[in-house]
Amino acid sequence: MNRYDEFQKFRSELNEKILARGSLVTKRFFTLDEKAYDDGALDRSTKELLGLTASLVLRCDDCVAYHLDQCVQRGLTDEQILEALDIGLVVGGSIVIPHLRRGVAFLEECRDAQA
């Protein structure tokens, strides 16, 4: 199983367990997180790019992977995604470079999974 499939399986299984055991607070937070990315004044694609940039700055590899997958599913181009990653690099500085590397590798896996 490749990293993309492992990520999807792990995320799905653990989210299911968390929501089955979680309190009302947990369930509301998960719903808030989902609804925050709905189309509004900003469309979902723009919000996914914002989430990707923030995730890179926060150095959360799981979050970067999630938002990369969402960006690919939304039909964003590599050029659009890489510009968002550039913003994260400028804001976050050199400390985000390892996360950028893993993100670009995961982007390639997302593209392969969509093919």
C-alpha positions in Angstrom: 0.0 0.0 0.0 1.4 3.4 -0.9 1.5 6.5 1.3 -1.6 8.0 -0.3 -3.7 4.9 0.3 -2.2 4.5 3.9 -3.1 8.1 4.6 -6.7 7.7 3.4 -7.2 4.5 5.3 -5.7 5.7 8.5 -7.6 9.0 8.4 -10.9 7.4 7.6 -10.7 4.7 10.2 -9.5 7.0 13.0 -12.0 9.7 12.2 -14.8 7.1 12.4 -13.5 5.9 15.8 -13.1 9.4 17.1 -16.6 10.4 16.1 -18.1 7.2 17.5 -16.5 7.9 20.9 -16.3 11.7 20.8 -18.3 14.1 22.8 -20.7 16.7 21.5 -17.7 19.1 21.5 -15.7 16.8 19.3 -18.5 16.3 16.8 -19.3 20.0 16.6 -15.6 20.8 16.0 -15.4 18.2 13.2 -18.6 19.7 11.7 -17.3 23.3 12.0 -14.0 22.2 10.3 -16.0 20.7 7.4 -18.4 23.7 7.1 -15.6 26.3 7.2 -14.6 25.1 3.7 -18.0 25.4 2.1 -18.4 27.9 -0.7 -19.1 31.4 0.7 -17.6 34.8 -0.1 -14.6 32.6 -1.0 -15.0 29.5 -3.0 -14.0 26.1 -1.7 -10.9 25.9 -3.9 -9.6 29.2 -2.5 -10.3 28.0 1.0 -8.4 24.8 0.4 -5.4 26.8 -0.8 -5.6 28.9 2.3 -5.8 25.7 4.4 -2.8 24.3 2.6 -0.8 27.4 3.2 -1.7 27.6 6.9 -0.9 23.9 7.3 2.5 24.3 5.8 3.3 27.3 8.1 2.1 25.2 11.1 4.2 22.3 9.9 1.4 19.8 10.0 2.2 17.1 7.5 -1.2 15.4 7.9 -2.9 18.7 7.3 -0.7 19.5 4.3 -1.5 16.0 2.8 -5.3 16.5 3.4 -5.4 19.9 1.8 -3.2 18.7 -1.1 -5.7 15.9 -1.8 -8.6 18.3 -1.5 -6.9 20.7 -3.9 -6.3 17.9 -6.5 -9.9 16.7 -6.1 -11.2 20.3 -6.7 -9.2 20.4 -10.0 -6.6 22.9 -9.0 -3.4 22.8 -11.1 0.0 22.1 -9.8 0.9 25.7 -10.6 -1.9 27.0 -8.4 -0.9 24.6 -5.6 2.8 25.4 -5.8 2.1 29.1 -5.6 0.2 28.5 -2.4 3.1 26.5 -1.1 5.4 29.3 -2.0 3.4 31.6 0.2 3.7 29.1 3.0 7.4 29.0 2.5 7.8 32.7 2.5 5.7 33.1 5.7 7.1 30.1 7.5 10.7 30.4 6.4 13.3 27.7 5.9 12.0 25.6 8.8 9.0 24.5 6.5 11.3 23.1 3.8 11.2 19.5 5.0 7.4 19.7 5.1 7.4 21.3 1.6 9.4 18.3 0.4 7.0 15.8 1.8 4.1 17.9 0.5 5.4 17.9 -3.1 6.0 14.1 -2.8 2.5 13.6 -1.6 1.1 15.9 -4.4 2.7 13.5 -6.9 1.0 10.6 -5.1 -2.4 12.4 -5.2 -1.9 12.9 -9.0 -1.1 9.2 -9.4 -4.2 8.2 -7.4 -6.4 10.4 -9.6 -4.9 8.9 -12.9 
